Amino acid sequence: MLTRRQSLALLLPLAGCATPPPVQQAAVVVPPPDGRQLYCVPYARERSAIQLSGDGHQWWDAARGRYARGRRPEAGAVLVFRQTSRLVDGHVAVVSRLVSAREIRVDHANWDSRRGGGPISLDQPVLDVSAANDWTAVRVWYPPSDLLGTTVFPTAGFVLPRPPGTGTTET
C-alpha cells in the first residue's frame, strides 16, 4: 500500500498534462474606441504596416508576392490563423513582442466576441504547440482566466512588413 505522499508523488506529474500552463502576465482587454464594432482585419491593417484585405484566412495567399512570409515570429508581423469551424473567417493578430522561442504576445481585435463590440486584446499570450516548432499550431490565452486555452488553432504563418525575399523563407 502506498502512503499518501507516495500517491501524490505519482499523480503530480500528471497534473500538468490536463491543465495548460499559467501565463506570467494576462492580456489587457479593452473596448473598441467610440463603441464601434471592430474586427481583426481592419485592426491588423491599422496596427501593422501590412495593407491587405479580405477575411483573415485569406491574408496568407494575398501576401504572396507583396510581403515576406515566414514561419518565425517577429514584432510587427501578422500571424494568420487558418479557417476552421470555430474561426469561419480565419483570424489575424499583430505580434507585439517575442517572449521565447515558443511564446509570443499579440494585439488583436474581436478574439473574444462573447464580450460584444469587438474588444481589443493587447499583449495576449500565444503559445506554439506545433510538433516541428514552426508555429503551424497554437494555443491562445483566453480571458478572463490566467490560463492558455485548450483549443489548438492551425495557422498559416507570419506575414512580415517588408517586401518578399528579404530575410525570410517564403512558404
N, C-alpha and C positions, 0 to 999 in steps of 0.2 A: 504494500500500500504506500502510495506517495504522500509525502507531507504536503501541507498547503503551500509552503514555499516552493517545493519542487514542482507542484502542479502549475503555479503561477509562472515559474521559470520556463516551463514548456509552452505555455499559452502566450506569453508576452510577445515572442517574435511573430506570432500570427496576427496580433492586433494591428500591425502596420499594413497587412495585406488588405484589410477591408476598408480602411479609412484613408483618404488622401491626406498628405502631409499639410499641416497648417502653414500659412504663409507668414512671413515676418511682419508685413505691414499690409493692411487691407486697402483696397482701392477707395477712391473718393467718388461717390456718385452724386451728381448734381443735376438739377432740372435744366432743360434746354433754355437758352436765352429767350426772353419775350414769350415764354409759354408755348412756343410753336412746336409742332411735331418735327422731330429731327431724325433722319435716317443715317445709316452708316456711310453710304456712298457720298452724299454731299459733305458730310462731316470730314471724311478722309480727304476729299478733294481740298477742302478748306484748310485742313491742318498739315497737309503734305505739299510737296512741290509736284505732285503727280496729278495730271489733269486727264483723267479717264472718266468715262460714263458707262451706263448700263448697270445691271444688277451686280452685286458684289462678286458672285462666282464668275462673272464674265471678265473681270479685270485681268486675270492671268493671260487669257488669249488676246485681249485688247492691248496689252502692254507689249506684245511681240513686235519687234522692230521699232518701237518707240521709246521703251525704257528697258534698262537692265533688269534681269530677273535672276533670282538665285535661291539657294536652299539655306543660306546663313543669314540670320537677322542682323540688322544694323539700325541705329537710331534714324528715324525719318522714313524708313521703308514701310511699305504697307503689306501686312500679312493678309493673304487671300484665302478665305475659307470656301471649301467646295460646297456645292449644293447637296443638301440631304433632306430627309423628310422633316427634320426639325428646323433646318435652315433652307427653306424653299427658294430663297433668292440668293443663297450664299451669304457672305458677310465679309467686310473688310475692317481692319483695325490698324492704326498707325503705331509703329514701335516707338515708345517714348524712351526706353533705356534697356540695356542689357544687364542682367543680374548675374548670370552664369552661363555656361555652355548649353544648359537646358532650361533656363528660365529667362523670360523677358517680361517687360511691362508694356502695356499698350494703352492708348487712349482711343475710345470709340464711342459711337452713339447707338442707342436702341438695342443693346445686347439684352438687357433685362426689360423686355417690353411689358412685363406684368405691372411695372410701375407707371405705365402710361406716359404719353407725351414724349417718348423717345429720349430717356435720360442719357446723360453723358457720363461715361465711366472713365476716370483718369487714373493712370498708373495701375491698371488692373493686371494682376499676375496671369501669365500664360506659361504652361509647362510643356516642353517637348516630351512626348511619351512614345515616339516612334522607335522601332527596333534598331534602325540604322542611324539614329541621331541626326535625321535630316529634316526635321520639322514637318513631316507629312501627316503627323497625328499629334493633336494637342488636347490638353485639358485646360479649362478656363476657370478662374476663381469666380464663384457665384455669390453675389450678395444675398443676404446680409451676413452670411457666416464668415468664418475665418478659414474656410477650407476650399480647396480646389474642387470643382465639380467632378463627378464621376463619369460623365459622358465624354467619350473621345470623339473629337471632331476632325475630319480629314481636311487637310489644307493643300493648296497648290504650291505655295512657296511665297517668296517675298518679291514685290515689285519695288525696285530701287529708284530713287530720284535722280537718275542720270542716264545718259544715252546707253544703248545696248553695247556690249563688248568692252565696257570699261571696268575692269577689275572684278568681274564675276563670271560664273559659268552659266550660260543660257541653258535652260532645261525645258 
